Amino acid sequence: MSICQPLRLLGHRHSISALSFGNKINPLLVCSASREHVIVWNVDECTQKLRGGLTPRGIIIGTLQRLVLHVRFSPDDQQVAVCAGNRIYVLSVKYEAIPVELNGHLAPVTAAEFCTREKNMLISISEDRSFKIWDYSTGLLIHQSGVFTGFPLLSLLVDEEKRQIITGSAEGQLWIFSLISDHNYCCVTRIDLKKEQEKFYNKIWKSEEELGERQNASELCRTSSMKPEGPVEASLPVLLIEHCDYSVCFHKEENESCVQNRSYFWIGTSTGLLLINSANLELEAFLCYKDYSGLSIRFARSCSLMKKAVNGKVLCLVTSMFEDMITVLEVNPALLLTSQQSGTCKSGNEESLSVIARCPLLPKSPLCTNLNKNKNKKHLSKTERVKSTRKDQPLVFHNKIKSSGYTASPRMTMFTPNTNLKKNEVLKCKTSFKCTSKEYPLESSPPIISSREISIGFEPTRICCIQYSGDGNYLACGLANKTVLIFNSDLTNTHHVFGGHDGVVNSVDWSHDKKWIVSASDDRTVRVWSVCKNEAALILGKEMFHRAVGFAQFYFMDTFMLLCCGAEFYLLSCHLDAAKDDLRRYKRKSICKLVETFPMASTMEITSLSAVNDFYSYIVLTAGSNRALEVFDLNAGRSTAVIPEAHTRAVHQICQNKGSAFSTQKPEDYNLFMTTAVGDGIKLWDLRTLKCERRFEGHSSRSYPCGIAVSPCGKFIASGSDDKCAYIYDMHSSTFSYKLGGHTDTVINVAFNPFSPQLTTATLDGNLRMFVP
């Protein structure tokens, strides 16, 4: 069997400092650069000449007399970008001509990439810690970034699908910028690879401890020495950023459900290869050079990866930092990924969690408290009901009655109810909150046109929270001036004003039947308001809570209420009745009883809570000041899962994909929920796998906790921001699609109407603005 001989191309007199293959296979081109020449080689022609006994020769396309750090072919292989010194030269592949010179960087240019979607666009990075976008056909500068890092930029990747650029620095930082001109090439997010590595180590070892065993893997993919003996290396230069050919690598794997519809990219560092999920930007696999006993290279000076996988494997070429040594590694990305997941990737099995209740209530479930009592009342015999009815109505002479005098007649009409109400007024409360059988238009476009704006008062007042009623007819607002306002959905009229709190109203929530509103306040009270009678039907006082109540909502189809106070949340059974006793009007008939309290582990305060009330669900989601998420199953009456370090800061809102009452979403869509934290964007999670599925960036509120909302159709996400704008995302895109300006202050809350394509935003200075398609 003949052995393929290497093709030796001779033509440079000085050491070759940069190499690059062309993008096409026929012909396959190679560009090499040294201090004196830039040469392009046709591999097929050189091979034929070598077989014919001739010396292969390339085409000299440039003579620069500079140290070249990087070369890159254009998408059509007609031009080559050469990074030499502080300049980029765009040379023709076919012949030596006057190059297009791009001058503007203040330090050596380390990388340059062509953009295939935008004609004549070239992106460059430099040791001056900035990037620039050029029109290389004219030599004009399109955009120039500021200095955004303290270390030189070494590597660059253009993500054409997401229209983003990813650049890596010498300190192990990844910076992602949007290529959409309307976004003004803003920074999408920043990733600290050293922190991601430490987080990955902790997650792997924690899962291995829970399983009690370690999986066997190949020598390249084993994790026996994954946990570092000391801290992660102080310097972690990003030498390479390259796409991962995941479609070829993962299509034959058994865990296809874990990786389908995902994309990955490689990060090459001085210590190993990292596999990053491009949807959630989290580290999912790591290959450390020192963990491979057959590899003598411990620290790499440079590395290069195949763009296309062959038989599910890719080749990686690594050069040593301290020796004249080159090593070629064969890596199986699918095996590397699955061997380090340690069973954390679930695929909807029986043990996975679900928002929709899939089993009956357990006999000892805390949720059985109210249902058993109601059931017992329904099964009372007729004789027992008659007896109780007669016994509850004592005769008049059983009580002592104070005489009103012998000459004056008794005042028998003192407590007679008002019966002079018009028929329309009596029926108004019964019909105004009745849900109609309308359905949300699933194919509607996002609401981006400002339709109406109102101010809630004469003075600027912070709108702390907003929520639409279930039928979409009314909007409830909790204010910093201690009141709760109810507006018509078109913001044309104030329907109700509820006053009584002595502190800021932190949250408001509508009941499922749309007859009640619960509000929580800093005054350590919770009030339930009757929308029909415009008064409080239930007041939970300060004696019940030791701290301010941060959140309150109805739960389990209005059977319970959930309240969070400090590091625990309360489950309360409630019976609401707006009627009063004619003899004792001061006494309300509404009853509320504490069922159980649930503490959140290892936190000082619950910062957000969310549960579904539109249908029966056992799941309650909480977020704490310790930056963790915790999942509670109230049917079992315990915590079932914890997601540590969900964000870099404490989560200030959890938003579930509840949909509208008549939406046609799939059942599995209700297992998706979102979280947001100040300065850390929005993350989309799947309850079944407890993994972040996508990360939404493009803007991030840096100084104020701003709200998020998901549209009833499940296609759009809205977010407030401290730059006086609201942002709308497509559920399948990581960067925002629309920027809604015109606000006068920070947009702190957003809400979608559950039955019409309408978005309402609330600002810090007390303005409501409505947007329509």
Summary of the structure (lengths in Angstrom):
residues: 773
radius of gyration: 33.1
end to end distance: 68.8
largest distance: 139.2
contacts: 2470
relative contact order: 0.07
helix: 12%
strand: 39%
